[in-house]
């Protein structure tokens, strides 16, 4: 009798293993990244002089896995001649955020091919991870060199076959400064090169509900504080000539080659959702606007870049696994009942 019970228990364990292994390559993944280089701001016009009263840089990296988060931040600012930013490269660096419980971590500013390194999906029983990172390598106001930034948000879930897990990451790279125009009218130009990467993917998930989403939102806002009421907002969406909204001035968009305000997602197994996806390879394209009609006064220019990913995974046991488990339980029950009757 003991031999039979042992055999049944062994069979039951094997059945569970079969059910788990059938989804060994199951995962939910999302990644979002943005590389920006050669960002320059120019102000021209007859008799125009400019000065910067203050600027602030802020970096925030957040990583969450199964409801537990890690956050890393960094800030600096002041005036071009007096500030607490690093005079070298990087100008400002936030350490990578790695969610507790992640099976792999991100080295600070790890890069491949000129942009932050994408880990990509983890297959098999490689585990789960959630990470993000950001850096301002150079800044025109600090180093007198064109501004260069990198940020990334990435997460993968490949286990927890009977539980729910989630990952949410937000990485923000932003700067705010005020300049004064003493003559006019003046023109302001803003130009940069950028390479966005977004992907969401669900693989080999059988039964249950799943979702993966990658997000990127980059915006530039010019607001006149004194001397007028000019307002300009630019959200590059890959369609030159119509993504810049201006009140009291004229905004001309001459280069806008990729969408920097986009969300991609999927809830369907085996479906890729992508935008400009070419990970670990720097393929930048140009972005450029020119704003005319500025009058004397003070202005605030804000640049904001937010990327994030969200994952959700609620799997169900496969029908075949449930049937095998039922057979094993019935066998164990019958063995125990026979022993009691005997």
C-alpha positions as CSV (number, residue, x, y, z in Angstrom):
1,X,0.0,0.0,0.0
2,X,2.8,2.4,0.9
3,X,4.5,1.7,-2.4
4,X,1.2,2.5,-4.3
5,X,0.8,5.8,-2.4
6,X,4.5,6.8,-3.1
7,X,4.0,6.0,-6.8
8,X,0.8,8.1,-6.9
9,X,2.5,11.0,-5.2
10,X,5.4,10.8,-7.6
11,X,3.0,10.7,-10.6
12,X,1.1,13.6,-9.2
13,X,4.3,15.7,-8.9
14,X,5.3,14.8,-12.4
15,X,1.9,15.9,-13.7
16,X,2.4,19.3,-12.0
17,X,5.9,19.6,-13.6
18,X,4.4,18.8,-17.0
19,X,1.8,21.5,-16.6
20,X,4.4,24.1,-15.5
21,X,7.0,23.2,-18.2
22,X,4.4,23.5,-21.0
23,X,4.6,27.3,-20.4
24,X,8.4,27.4,-19.9
25,X,8.8,30.0,-22.6
26,X,5.9,32.2,-21.4
27,X,6.6,35.8,-20.7
28,X,5.1,39.3,-20.8
29,X,7.5,42.1,-21.8
30,X,7.6,45.8,-22.5
31,X,10.5,48.2,-23.1
32,X,10.7,52.0,-23.8
33,X,13.8,54.1,-24.4
34,X,14.8,57.5,-25.8
35,X,18.2,58.8,-26.8
36,X,18.6,62.6,-27.5
37,X,21.6,64.3,-28.9
38,X,22.7,67.7,-30.3
39,X,19.9,69.6,-28.6
40,X,20.5,73.3,-29.2
41,X,18.4,76.4,-28.3
42,X,19.1,79.5,-30.3
43,X,17.6,83.0,-29.9
44,X,18.2,85.6,-32.6
45,X,16.9,89.0,-33.7
46,X,17.9,92.7,-34.1
47,X,19.1,94.2,-30.8
48,X,18.2,91.1,-28.9
49,X,20.1,90.1,-25.8
50,X,19.3,87.1,-23.6
51,X,20.1,85.9,-20.1
52,X,19.2,82.9,-18.1
53,X,17.8,83.6,-14.6
54,X,17.6,79.9,-13.5
55,X,17.5,76.4,-14.7
56,X,16.7,73.0,-13.0
57,X,17.4,69.5,-14.1
58,X,15.5,66.6,-12.5
59,X,15.8,62.8,-13.0
60,X,13.5,60.2,-11.5
61,X,13.8,56.4,-12.0
62,X,11.1,54.1,-10.6
63,X,10.9,50.3,-10.8
64,X,8.0,48.2,-9.4
65,X,7.6,44.5,-9.3
66,X,4.6,42.8,-7.6
67,X,3.7,46.0,-5.9
68,X,7.2,46.7,-4.3
69,X,9.1,49.7,-5.7
70,X,12.6,51.2,-5.9
71,X,13.1,54.9,-6.6
72,X,16.3,56.8,-7.6
73,X,16.4,60.5,-8.1
74,X,18.9,63.3,-8.9
75,X,18.5,67.1,-9.2
76,X,20.7,70.1,-9.9
77,X,20.2,73.6,-11.0
78,X,21.0,77.3,-10.7
79,X,22.4,79.7,-13.3
80,X,24.9,78.9,-16.0
81,X,27.7,80.6,-14.1
82,X,26.7,79.3,-10.6
83,X,25.0,75.9,-10.2
84,X,25.5,72.6,-8.5
85,X,25.5,70.5,-11.6
86,X,28.6,68.6,-12.6
87,X,30.9,70.6,-14.9
88,X,31.9,67.4,-16.7
89,X,30.1,64.5,-18.2
90,X,27.7,63.4,-17.0
91,X,26.2,66.7,-15.9
92,X,23.5,64.8,-13.9
93,X,23.2,61.1,-13.3
94,X,20.5,59.2,-11.4
95,X,21.4,55.7,-10.4
96,X,19.3,52.9,-12.0
97,X,16.2,51.7,-10.2
98,X,15.9,47.9,-9.8
99,X,12.8,46.6,-8.3
100,X,13.2,44.2,-5.3
101,X,12.8,40.6,-6.4
102,X,14.3,41.2,-9.9
103,X,16.4,38.4,-11.1
104,X,18.8,40.8,-12.9
105,X,19.9,44.4,-12.3
106,X,21.0,47.2,-14.6
107,X,24.5,48.6,-14.4
108,X,24.6,52.4,-14.2
109,X,24.4,54.0,-17.7
110,X,24.9,50.6,-19.4
111,X,24.9,51.2,-23.2
112,X,25.1,49.2,-26.4
113,X,25.5,50.7,-29.8
114,X,25.3,54.3,-28.5
115,X,22.0,54.0,-26.5
116,X,21.0,52.4,-23.2
117,X,21.1,48.6,-23.3
118,X,17.8,46.7,-23.7
119,X,17.8,43.4,-21.9
120,X,14.7,42.1,-23.7
121,X,12.5,39.2,-22.8
122,X,13.5,36.5,-20.4
123,X,12.4,33.0,-21.5
124,X,12.0,29.8,-19.6
125,X,12.3,30.1,-15.8
126,X,14.7,33.0,-16.0
127,X,12.5,35.0,-13.6
128,X,11.2,38.6,-13.5
129,X,12.8,42.0,-13.6
130,X,11.9,45.7,-13.6
131,X,14.5,48.4,-14.1
132,X,14.9,52.0,-15.3
133,X,17.8,54.5,-15.7
134,X,18.4,58.1,-16.9
135,X,21.3,60.5,-17.4
136,X,22.1,64.0,-18.8
137,X,25.5,63.5,-20.4
138,X,25.9,67.1,-21.5
139,X,23.9,70.3,-21.1
140,X,24.2,73.4,-23.2
141,X,23.7,75.7,-20.2
142,X,26.4,73.9,-18.1
143,X,29.1,72.7,-20.5
144,X,28.4,75.0,-23.5
145,X,28.0,71.8,-25.5
146,X,24.8,70.5,-27.1
147,X,22.5,68.7,-24.7
148,X,22.6,64.9,-24.7
149,X,20.3,62.6,-22.6
150,X,19.5,58.9,-22.3
151,X,16.7,57.1,-20.5
152,X,15.1,53.7,-20.5
153,X,12.3,51.8,-18.8
154,X,12.0,48.0,-19.1
155,X,10.3,45.1,-17.4
156,X,9.6,41.3,-17.9
157,X,7.4,38.8,-16.1
158,X,8.0,35.1,-16.9
159,X,6.8,33.2,-13.8
160,X,3.9,33.2,-11.2
161,X,1.6,30.8,-13.1
162,X,-1.2,31.1,-10.5
163,X,-0.7,34.6,-9.2
164,X,-0.9,38.2,-10.4
165,X,2.2,40.4,-10.9
166,X,2.8,43.8,-12.3
167,X,5.6,46.2,-13.2
168,X,5.4,50.0,-13.7
169,X,8.4,52.2,-14.5
170,X,8.6,56.0,-15.0
171,X,11.8,57.7,-16.0
172,X,11.7,61.5,-16.4
173,X,14.4,63.8,-17.9
174,X,13.4,67.4,-17.7
175,X,14.9,70.9,-17.6
176,X,13.3,74.3,-17.0
177,X,15.0,77.7,-17.5
178,X,13.9,81.4,-17.9
179,X,15.4,83.8,-20.4
180,X,14.8,87.5,-21.0
181,X,14.5,89.1,-24.4
182,X,15.5,92.7,-24.4
183,X,14.8,93.7,-28.0
184,X,12.5,92.3,-30.7
185,X,10.9,90.8,-32.4
186,X,13.0,87.7,-31.8
187,X,13.1,84.2,-33.0
188,X,13.7,81.0,-31.0
189,X,14.8,77.8,-32.6
190,X,15.0,74.4,-30.9
191,X,16.6,71.4,-32.7
192,X,17.8,68.0,-31.7
193,X,18.3,64.4,-32.9
194,X,16.5,61.5,-31.2
195,X,16.0,57.7,-31.4
196,X,12.9,56.3,-29.7
197,X,12.4,52.6,-29.0
198,X,9.1,51.0,-27.9
199,X,7.9,47.4,-27.8
200,X,5.2,45.4,-25.9
201,X,5.0,41.6,-26.4
202,X,3.2,38.6,-24.9
203,X,4.5,35.1,-25.7
204,X,3.2,31.6,-25.1
205,X,0.7,32.6,-22.4
206,X,-2.2,30.1,-22.5
207,X,-5.3,31.0,-20.7
208,X,-5.9,33.9,-18.3
209,X,-5.5,37.6,-19.0
210,X,-2.4,39.5,-19.8
211,X,-1.4,43.0,-20.9
212,X,1.8,44.8,-21.9
213,X,2.2,48.5,-22.6
214,X,5.1,50.8,-23.4
215,X,4.8,54.6,-23.4
216,X,6.7,57.7,-24.5
217,X,5.7,61.3,-24.1
218,X,8.1,64.2,-24.9
219,X,6.9,67.8,-24.9
220,X,8.3,71.3,-25.1
221,X,6.5,74.3,-23.8
222,X,7.3,78.1,-24.1
223,X,5.3,80.4,-21.9
224,X,5.7,84.2,-21.7
225,X,5.5,85.5,-18.1
226,X,5.9,89.2,-18.6
227,X,5.6,91.6,-21.6
228,X,2.9,89.5,-23.4
229,X,1.0,86.3,-23.5
230,X,2.8,84.0,-26.0
231,X,2.3,80.3,-25.5
232,X,3.8,77.5,-27.6
233,X,3.5,73.8,-27.1
234,X,5.3,71.2,-29.2
235,X,4.6,67.4,-29.0
236,X,6.5,65.8,-31.9
237,X,4.4,63.0,-33.4
238,X,6.3,62.2,-36.6
239,X,4.2,64.5,-38.8
240,X,6.1,67.7,-39.6
241,X,4.2,71.0,-39.9
242,X,1.3,70.3,-37.6
243,X,2.4,69.2,-34.1
244,X,3.3,72.7,-32.8
245,X,0.5,74.9,-31.3
246,X,1.2,78.6,-30.9
247,X,-0.7,81.5,-29.4
248,X,0.6,85.0,-30.0
249,X,3.5,83.7,-32.1
250,X,4.2,81.6,-35.2
251,X,5.6,78.2,-34.8
252,X,7.1,76.4,-37.8
253,X,7.9,72.7,-37.5
254,X,10.5,71.8,-40.2
255,X,11.7,68.4,-38.9
256,X,9.7,65.8,-37.1
257,X,10.5,62.4,-38.4
258,X,9.4,60.0,-35.6
259,X,6.6,59.9,-33.0
260,X,7.8,60.9,-29.6
261,X,4.3,60.9,-28.1
262,X,3.0,57.4,-28.5
263,X,1.7,54.4,-26.5
264,X,1.9,50.8,-27.8
265,X,0.3,47.8,-26.1
266,X,-1.2,44.3,-26.5
267,X,-3.4,41.9,-24.7
268,X,-3.1,39.2,-27.3
269,X,-0.7,36.3,-27.0
270,X,1.9,36.2,-29.8
271,X,1.4,39.8,-30.9
272,X,4.2,42.4,-31.1
273,X,3.3,46.1,-30.5
274,X,6.1,48.2,-31.7
275,X,7.2,51.8,-32.6
276,X,10.6,52.6,-34.0
277,X,11.9,49.4,-32.4
278,X,15.6,48.9,-33.2
279,X,17.1,48.2,-29.8
280,X,20.8,48.6,-29.0
281,X,21.4,50.5,-32.2
282,X,21.5,54.4,-32.3
283,X,19.5,55.5,-35.4
284,X,18.7,59.1,-34.7
285,X,16.6,61.4,-36.9
286,X,16.2,65.2,-36.8
287,X,13.6,67.4,-35.0
288,X,13.4,71.1,-35.4
289,X,11.0,74.0,-34.8
290,X,11.4,77.8,-35.2
291,X,9.2,80.2,-33.3
292,X,8.9,83.9,-34.4
293,X,7.2,87.0,-33.1
294,X,8.7,87.2,-29.5
295,X,8.4,90.5,-27.8
296,X,10.6,91.8,-24.9
297,X,9.8,90.1,-21.7
298,X,10.5,87.0,-19.6
299,X,9.8,83.4,-20.7
300,X,9.9,80.0,-19.3
301,X,10.9,77.0,-21.5
302,X,10.1,73.6,-20.2
303,X,11.3,70.3,-21.7
304,X,9.8,67.1,-20.4
305,X,10.5,63.5,-21.3
306,X,8.6,60.6,-19.7
307,X,8.8,56.9,-20.6
308,X,7.1,54.0,-18.8
309,X,5.9,50.4,-19.2
310,X,3.1,48.5,-17.5
311,X,2.7,44.7,-17.3
312,X,-0.1,42.5,-15.9
313,X,-0.2,38.7,-15.8
314,X,-3.0,36.6,-14.4
315,X,-2.5,33.1,-15.9
316,X,-4.8,30.1,-15.5
317,X,-3.7,26.4,-15.4
318,X,-4.0,24.7,-18.8
319,X,-7.0,22.3,-19.3
320,X,-4.6,19.4,-19.7
321,X,-2.8,20.2,-16.5
322,X,-6.1,20.5,-14.6
323,X,-7.2,17.1,-15.9
324,X,-3.9,15.5,-14.9
325,X,-4.1,17.1,-11.5
326,X,-7.7,15.8,-11.1
327,X,-6.6,12.2,-11.9
328,X,-3.7,12.4,-9.5
329,X,-6.0,13.7,-6.7
330,X,-8.5,11.0,-7.4
331,X,-5.9,8.3,-7.2
332,X,-4.6,9.6,-3.9
333,X,-8.1,9.8,-2.5
334,X,-8.9,6.2,-3.6
335,X,-5.6,4.9,-2.0
336,X,-6.4,6.6,1.3
337,X,-10.0,5.3,1.3
338,X,-8.9,1.7,0.7
339,X,-6.4,1.9,3.5
340,X,-9.2,3.2,5.9
341,X,-11.6,0.4,4.8
342,X,-8.9,-2.2,5.2
